[in-house]
Amino acid sequence: MQYPETLNKLIQILKSLPGIGPRMAERVAMHILKMETPDINNFAYTLIDVNQKIKNCSTCHAITEIDPCEICTSTTRDTSIICIVEQPSDIFAIEKTNDFHGLYHVLNGVISPIDGISPGDLNIRTLLTRINEDVNEIIVATNPNVEGEATSIYLAKILKPLGVKISRIAHGVPVGSDLEYIDSMTILKAFEGRQKI
Ligand SMILES: [Zn+2]
């Protein structure tokens, strides 16, 4: 006997999520079947809410409900430093350290010829428009892997003529790892040990 059509559809959707294989998708679907109606409604409306309310900040491309985001509009942040990250989730990882008080800029990826991602696909043009006389330092906090390094070298090349100091986070961050999975202390050390490039 096959799963009823609607249940099968749910399993297919769950399976398409990252880190969820076929077995896990079935388990989660069976759990959802047992949930009470108010909880199911809450779950469904939260998905719709997230889809409708969360957008990207038009200045830094962080995920936010208000545009510009609360970091870009904050009066207490240090507007002389911009930290460049790959993904919006990296901002949350760095914010957890409570030590960085500058602004951010999300590239939305890294240069990767294998995946067909070129500089033109990243949020570099909007970065260039943000660099003015207020900005003293750009910290490149792309992940410590081949693509992250190549991207940081590219950024240094195009930012240097603008007369701004460019630094790269130190390699306290394990090579090949993702910033969002690294503990706050390691990120803190990587920022403290950043080097001019
Ligand atoms: Zn922003």
Boltz pocket constraint, residues with backbone or C-beta under 6 A from the ligand:
constraints:
  - pocket:
      binder: B
      contacts: [[A, 57], [A, 58], [A, 59], [A, 60], [A, 61], [A, 62], [A, 68], [A, 69], [A, 70], [A, 71], [A, 72], [A, 104]]
      max_distance: 6.0
